[in-house]
């Protein structure tokens, strides 16, 4: 027999705010509803001497005032994608634009052509929770690691 926590986890539901109800002998969990935000990212490009990529999000079906966005650049090496540089992350409002995006950067070692992409992940919480993850299309740019 699976516990309530295990059954909710298998169904993809989050448990929040364990609360006692009336004179129930055990706390009764409340289930937080899901929503679907949308992650976006631009093409990885050269900025100065770095590869750079931006990530942002839109509300979709979520009503949260901000979302936690993570952007990680990746370089294609010998047929495999590798994380390059440090992932950038932060809490930003929905919508994008220069003030509402997260920027990841990685130093270019040479200006040889390299193939790049980024992944952008957004997590939101509040009245409802949700997440989205995308990979931007691969781009050949004059930057190699």
C-alpha positions as CSV (number, residue, x, y, z in Angstrom):
1,X,0.0,0.0,0.0
2,X,1.5,3.3,-1.1
3,X,1.3,6.3,1.2
4,X,-0.5,9.5,0.2
5,X,2.9,11.2,-0.4
6,X,4.0,8.4,-2.7
7,X,0.7,8.4,-4.6
8,X,0.9,12.2,-5.1
9,X,4.5,11.9,-6.3
10,X,3.6,9.3,-8.9
11,X,0.8,11.5,-10.1
12,X,3.1,14.5,-10.4
13,X,1.4,16.5,-7.6
14,X,3.2,18.5,-5.0
15,X,2.2,18.5,-1.3
16,X,2.3,21.8,0.5
17,X,1.1,23.2,3.8
18,X,0.4,20.2,5.8
19,X,-2.5,21.3,8.0
20,X,-4.5,19.6,10.7
21,X,-8.3,19.7,10.0
22,X,-10.8,19.6,12.8
23,X,-10.0,16.8,15.2
24,X,-8.4,14.5,12.6
25,X,-5.8,12.3,14.2
26,X,-3.3,13.0,11.4
27,X,-2.4,16.1,9.4
28,X,-4.3,16.4,6.1
29,X,-2.1,17.6,3.2
30,X,-3.3,20.2,0.7
31,X,-2.4,19.7,-2.9
32,X,-1.0,22.6,-4.9
33,X,-2.5,22.8,-8.4
34,X,-0.2,22.8,-11.5
35,X,0.2,25.4,-14.1
36,X,2.3,25.5,-17.4
37,X,4.8,28.3,-17.8
38,X,6.7,28.6,-21.1
39,X,10.5,28.9,-21.3
40,X,12.2,30.8,-24.1
41,X,15.8,31.5,-25.2
42,X,17.6,33.3,-28.0
43,X,20.2,31.8,-30.3
44,X,23.6,31.5,-28.6
45,X,25.8,34.3,-30.1
46,X,29.1,36.0,-29.7
47,X,29.2,39.0,-27.4
48,X,32.7,40.5,-27.0
49,X,35.0,37.5,-26.5
50,X,32.3,35.3,-25.0
51,X,29.5,33.0,-26.2
52,X,26.2,34.3,-24.7
53,X,22.7,33.2,-24.4
54,X,19.6,34.6,-22.8
55,X,16.6,32.9,-21.2
56,X,13.2,34.2,-20.1
57,X,9.6,32.9,-19.6
58,X,6.0,33.8,-20.2
59,X,3.1,33.0,-17.8
60,X,1.3,30.4,-19.9
61,X,-1.4,29.2,-17.5
62,X,0.5,30.4,-14.4
63,X,-0.3,33.5,-12.4
64,X,3.0,33.7,-10.4
65,X,4.6,37.2,-10.2
66,X,8.1,35.7,-10.9
67,X,9.8,32.6,-12.0
68,X,13.2,31.1,-11.3
69,X,15.1,30.8,-14.7
70,X,18.3,28.9,-15.3
71,X,20.3,29.1,-18.5
72,X,23.2,26.8,-19.3
73,X,25.3,27.1,-22.5
74,X,26.4,23.9,-24.3
75,X,29.0,23.2,-26.9
76,X,29.0,20.2,-29.3
77,X,32.2,18.3,-29.0
78,X,32.8,15.0,-30.8
79,X,29.1,14.4,-31.2
80,X,28.1,15.1,-27.6
81,X,26.8,18.2,-25.9
82,X,28.8,19.5,-23.0
83,X,28.0,22.2,-20.5
84,X,30.3,25.2,-20.9
85,X,30.7,28.0,-18.4
86,X,28.7,28.4,-15.3
87,X,24.9,28.2,-15.4
88,X,23.2,31.5,-14.7
89,X,20.0,31.7,-12.8
90,X,17.7,34.1,-11.0
91,X,14.2,35.1,-10.2
92,X,12.6,37.3,-12.9
93,X,9.1,38.5,-13.8
94,X,7.4,36.9,-16.9
95,X,7.7,38.5,-20.3
96,X,11.3,38.8,-21.4
97,X,13.0,42.0,-22.6
98,X,16.4,43.3,-21.6
99,X,15.6,43.7,-17.9
100,X,13.6,40.5,-17.6
101,X,16.0,37.8,-18.7
102,X,18.9,35.7,-17.5
103,X,22.2,35.8,-19.4
104,X,24.7,32.9,-19.4
105,X,28.2,33.4,-20.8
106,X,31.3,31.3,-21.6
107,X,34.7,32.5,-22.6
108,X,35.8,31.8,-26.2
109,X,39.2,30.2,-26.4
110,X,39.5,30.8,-30.1
111,X,37.4,32.2,-32.9
112,X,37.2,28.8,-34.7
113,X,33.6,27.8,-35.6
114,X,31.9,25.9,-32.7
115,X,28.3,24.5,-32.5
116,X,26.4,25.9,-29.5
117,X,23.0,25.8,-27.9
118,X,21.6,26.5,-24.5
119,X,19.0,25.0,-22.2
120,X,16.5,27.2,-20.4
121,X,14.6,26.0,-17.4
122,X,11.8,27.9,-15.6
123,X,10.2,26.9,-12.3
124,X,7.3,28.9,-10.8
125,X,5.5,28.6,-7.5
126,X,2.8,30.6,-5.8
127,X,-1.0,29.9,-6.2
128,X,0.1,27.0,-8.6
129,X,3.5,25.5,-9.5
130,X,4.9,24.4,-12.8
131,X,8.1,24.2,-14.9
132,X,9.3,24.1,-18.5
133,X,12.6,23.2,-20.1
134,X,13.7,23.9,-23.7
135,X,16.9,23.6,-25.8
136,X,17.5,26.4,-28.2
137,X,18.4,25.5,-31.8
138,X,22.0,24.7,-32.5
139,X,24.1,27.6,-33.9
140,X,27.5,27.6,-35.5
141,X,29.4,30.7,-34.2
142,X,32.9,31.9,-34.3
143,X,33.7,30.8,-30.7
144,X,35.3,27.5,-29.6
145,X,36.3,26.2,-26.2
